[in-house]
Amino acid sequence: MFGRKRGQRELNTEFPKILEAVWRYVDASYYDPAPKPKPKPETGRPSGGDLNSPRYSLRPSRDSDTHFSLDDGDITRIIEYGNSATGESVGEKLQRLMLLRNMSKMQLSMLTGISRSTIYRILADRSASVTKDNCILMLMALQASLKEAREVLAAGGYTFSRSSKRDLVFEKLFEMKEYSTAMANLVLDAMGLPLLKDCDE
């Protein structure tokens, strides 16, 4: 049901196309809460959408995208998707997806790399704070739709924030139904953003 695992050669072949789509989405959607003046363009530099151009090689600090503020749109999305299934917690929403996908806790642990004990605590809502990365790992393993991903994140108090390039990367990947964590990390690394890792809670 969940498809075969792609090899490294296949990932490398598909990577440029996926990176281009994600870059364009991030460029169009990113909202900088504290915009900085743009430097004057230098002469002789290539322009356009070439993946080898400086536009695609600029690497922000790995910490620069981890601290951001929620804008009014982010808060609205949390409320909207959090209320779409009234009363359901993160654990309950994930269990509902697992039931629909016929996936066991052990399978979810194997696919995500998250320990079974952490999976159990999250599903039973015994974890004081479910990390966003663990939510995304489980949602990718469950091949969640973008709507389902937004609902689960909202239940945990998270959203795909317009002021986080990393969040926008994941939002686009869910929209494209690209569920490979290996591909996600290739894209994140190319954009100079923190990789997706499991965190035992």
Secondary structure, 3 states (H helix, E strand, C coil): CCCCCCCHHHHHHHHHHHHHHHHHHHHHHCCCCCCCCCCCCCCCCCCCCCCCCHHHHCCCCCCCCCCCCCCHHHHHHHHHHHCCCCCCCHHHHHHHHHHHHCCCHHHHHHHHCCCHHHHHHHHCCCCCCCCHHHHHHHHHHCCCCHHHHHHHHHHCCCCCCCCCHHHHHHHHHHHCCCCCHHHHHHHHHHCCCCCCCCCCC
